[in-house]
Amino acid sequence: MRVAAYRKAHFNAAHRLHNPKWSEEKNKEMFGLCNNEYYHGHNYELIVKVVGEVDPETGYLIDLKYLSDVIKEHVEKKLDHKNLNIEVPEFKDLIPSAEHIAFVIHGWLREQLDSKYDLQVRLYETPRNFVEYPA
């Protein structure tokens, strides 16, 4: 039996959308207030979706306590109350857009979870704006 299990998480982080290859004017035109040189923050909501076969011996697809612990250790600890541009090495050369943040989170989780699982990350930057990776 193939099912999907979900785990929700939360973190707060600051970032600045800025392309160093562009002029200040082009950055302000493209990113608007999100290009604030002093950064701005979001209360991110994360939904991790794991899909696979239910283990007939446990009745679980995945132990959700284990998934929670993986998310805390490998996502929340790395991102919560951080300035993404400055404190997270993955964003040294990668603009910390919601799309890129979801991609990075997916990579971190993919390294921790068994390859038998399909994995999808949904990241809400605001209650109305969210991205999914992979789509």
C-alpha positions as a Markdown table, in Angstrom:
| # | Residue | x | y | z |
|---|---|---|---|---|
| 1 | Met | 0.0 | 0.0 | 0.0 |
| 2 | Arg | 1.5 | 3.3 | -1.1 |
| 3 | Val | 0.7 | 6.4 | 1.1 |
| 4 | Ala | 2.0 | 9.9 | 1.8 |
| 5 | Ala | 2.9 | 11.1 | 5.3 |
| 6 | Tyr | 3.4 | 14.8 | 6.1 |
| 7 | Arg | 5.3 | 16.7 | 8.8 |
| 8 | Lys | 4.9 | 20.4 | 9.4 |
| 9 | Ala | 7.7 | 22.6 | 10.8 |
| 10 | His | 8.4 | 26.2 | 11.3 |
| 11 | Phe | 11.4 | 28.6 | 11.3 |
| 12 | Asn | 12.0 | 32.3 | 11.3 |
| 13 | Ala | 14.8 | 33.7 | 9.2 |
| 14 | Ala | 16.0 | 36.9 | 7.5 |
| 15 | His | 17.2 | 37.3 | 4.0 |
| 16 | Arg | 17.9 | 39.8 | 1.2 |
| 17 | Leu | 17.1 | 39.1 | -2.4 |
| 18 | His | 20.0 | 40.6 | -4.2 |
| 19 | Asn | 22.0 | 39.6 | -7.3 |
| 20 | Pro | 25.6 | 40.9 | -6.9 |
| 21 | Lys | 26.0 | 40.8 | -10.7 |
| 22 | Trp | 23.4 | 43.5 | -11.2 |
| 23 | Ser | 23.4 | 47.2 | -10.5 |
| 24 | Glu | 21.7 | 48.6 | -7.3 |
| 25 | Glu | 18.9 | 50.0 | -9.6 |
| 26 | Lys | 18.2 | 46.7 | -11.3 |
| 27 | Asn | 18.1 | 44.9 | -7.9 |
| 28 | Lys | 15.7 | 47.4 | -6.5 |
| 29 | Glu | 13.5 | 47.2 | -9.7 |
| 30 | Met | 13.4 | 43.4 | -9.6 |
| 31 | Phe | 13.2 | 42.7 | -5.9 |
| 32 | Gly | 11.6 | 45.9 | -4.5 |
| 33 | Leu | 11.3 | 45.8 | -0.7 |
| 34 | Cys | 12.9 | 42.4 | -0.6 |
| 35 | Asn | 16.2 | 44.0 | -1.6 |
| 36 | Asn | 16.4 | 46.0 | 1.6 |
| 37 | Glu | 20.1 | 46.3 | 2.4 |
| 38 | Tyr | 19.3 | 45.7 | 6.1 |
| 39 | Tyr | 17.4 | 42.5 | 5.2 |
| 40 | His | 13.9 | 41.5 | 6.1 |
| 41 | Gly | 12.4 | 38.4 | 7.7 |
| 42 | His | 9.7 | 35.8 | 7.3 |
| 43 | Asn | 7.9 | 33.2 | 9.5 |
| 44 | Tyr | 8.4 | 30.2 | 7.2 |
| 45 | Glu | 6.1 | 27.2 | 7.4 |
| 46 | Leu | 7.5 | 24.0 | 6.0 |
| 47 | Ile | 5.6 | 20.9 | 5.0 |
| 48 | Val | 7.7 | 17.8 | 4.3 |
| 49 | Lys | 5.9 | 15.1 | 2.3 |
| 50 | Val | 7.2 | 11.5 | 2.3 |
| 51 | Val | 5.7 | 8.9 | -0.1 |
| 52 | Gly | 6.3 | 5.2 | -0.2 |
| 53 | Glu | 5.1 | 1.8 | 0.8 |
| 54 | Val | 3.8 | 1.0 | 4.3 |
| 55 | Asp | 5.9 | -1.5 | 6.2 |
| 56 | Pro | 3.6 | -4.4 | 7.0 |
| 57 | Glu | 5.5 | -5.2 | 10.2 |
| 58 | Thr | 5.1 | -1.7 | 11.8 |
| 59 | Gly | 2.1 | -0.3 | 9.9 |
| 60 | Tyr | 4.2 | 2.8 | 9.3 |
| 61 | Leu | 5.4 | 4.5 | 6.1 |
| 62 | Ile | 8.0 | 6.3 | 8.2 |
| 63 | Asp | 8.3 | 6.9 | 12.0 |
| 64 | Leu | 7.0 | 10.5 | 12.2 |
| 65 | Lys | 9.0 | 11.1 | 15.4 |
| 66 | Tyr | 12.2 | 10.2 | 13.4 |
| 67 | Leu | 11.1 | 12.5 | 10.6 |
| 68 | Ser | 10.5 | 15.3 | 13.1 |
| 69 | Asp | 13.9 | 14.8 | 14.6 |
| 70 | Val | 15.6 | 14.9 | 11.2 |
| 71 | Ile | 13.8 | 18.1 | 10.3 |
| 72 | Lys | 14.8 | 19.7 | 13.6 |
| 73 | Glu | 18.4 | 18.7 | 13.3 |
| 74 | His | 19.0 | 19.3 | 9.6 |
| 75 | Val | 16.6 | 22.2 | 8.8 |
| 76 | Glu | 15.4 | 24.1 | 11.8 |
| 77 | Lys | 18.8 | 24.2 | 13.6 |
| 78 | Lys | 20.4 | 25.4 | 10.4 |
| 79 | Leu | 17.8 | 28.1 | 9.5 |
| 80 | Asp | 15.9 | 29.2 | 12.5 |
| 81 | His | 16.7 | 32.8 | 13.6 |
| 82 | Lys | 19.4 | 33.0 | 11.0 |
| 83 | Asn | 20.3 | 35.6 | 8.4 |
| 84 | Leu | 20.3 | 33.3 | 5.4 |
| 85 | Asn | 22.6 | 35.4 | 3.3 |
| 86 | Ile | 25.3 | 35.6 | 6.0 |
| 87 | Glu | 25.0 | 32.6 | 8.3 |
| 88 | Val | 24.0 | 29.7 | 5.9 |
| 89 | Pro | 26.9 | 28.6 | 3.6 |
| 90 | Glu | 24.6 | 27.3 | 1.0 |
| 91 | Phe | 23.4 | 30.8 | 0.2 |
| 92 | Lys | 26.9 | 32.3 | -0.1 |
| 93 | Asp | 26.5 | 32.2 | -3.9 |
| 94 | Leu | 22.8 | 31.4 | -4.1 |
| 95 | Ile | 20.0 | 34.0 | -3.8 |
| 96 | Pro | 17.9 | 32.8 | -0.8 |
| 97 | Ser | 14.5 | 33.0 | -2.6 |
| 98 | Ala | 11.8 | 30.7 | -1.4 |
| 99 | Glu | 12.5 | 28.5 | -4.5 |
| 100 | His | 16.2 | 28.1 | -3.5 |
| 101 | Ile | 15.4 | 27.6 | 0.2 |
| 102 | Ala | 13.1 | 24.8 | -0.7 |
| 103 | Phe | 15.7 | 23.2 | -3.0 |
| 104 | Val | 18.4 | 23.4 | -0.3 |
| 105 | Ile | 16.1 | 22.0 | 2.4 |
| 106 | His | 15.2 | 19.1 | 0.0 |
| 107 | Gly | 18.8 | 18.3 | -0.4 |
| 108 | Trp | 19.5 | 18.3 | 3.3 |
| 109 | Leu | 16.6 | 16.0 | 3.9 |
| 110 | Arg | 17.3 | 13.7 | 0.9 |
| 111 | Glu | 20.7 | 13.0 | 2.4 |
| 112 | Gln | 19.1 | 11.8 | 5.7 |
| 113 | Leu | 16.2 | 9.7 | 4.4 |
| 114 | Asp | 16.2 | 6.3 | 2.8 |
| 115 | Ser | 16.1 | 6.5 | -1.0 |
| 116 | Lys | 13.0 | 4.2 | -1.0 |
| 117 | Tyr | 11.0 | 7.3 | -0.1 |
| 118 | Asp | 9.8 | 10.0 | -2.5 |
| 119 | Leu | 10.3 | 13.4 | -0.9 |
| 120 | Gln | 8.7 | 16.7 | -1.5 |
| 121 | Val | 9.2 | 20.0 | 0.3 |
| 122 | Arg | 6.5 | 22.7 | 0.4 |
| 123 | Leu | 7.7 | 26.0 | 1.8 |
| 124 | Tyr | 5.4 | 28.9 | 2.8 |
| 125 | Glu | 7.1 | 32.3 | 2.8 |
| 126 | Thr | 3.8 | 33.9 | 3.7 |
| 127 | Pro | 0.3 | 32.4 | 4.2 |
| 128 | Arg | -0.4 | 33.1 | 0.5 |
| 129 | Asn | 3.0 | 32.5 | -1.2 |
| 130 | Phe | 4.6 | 29.1 | -1.3 |
| 131 | Val | 6.7 | 26.9 | -3.4 |
| 132 | Glu | 7.2 | 23.1 | -3.8 |
| 133 | Tyr | 10.3 | 21.2 | -4.7 |
| 134 | Pro | 10.3 | 19.0 | -6.7 |
| 135 | Ala | 7.2 | 20.3 | -8.5 |
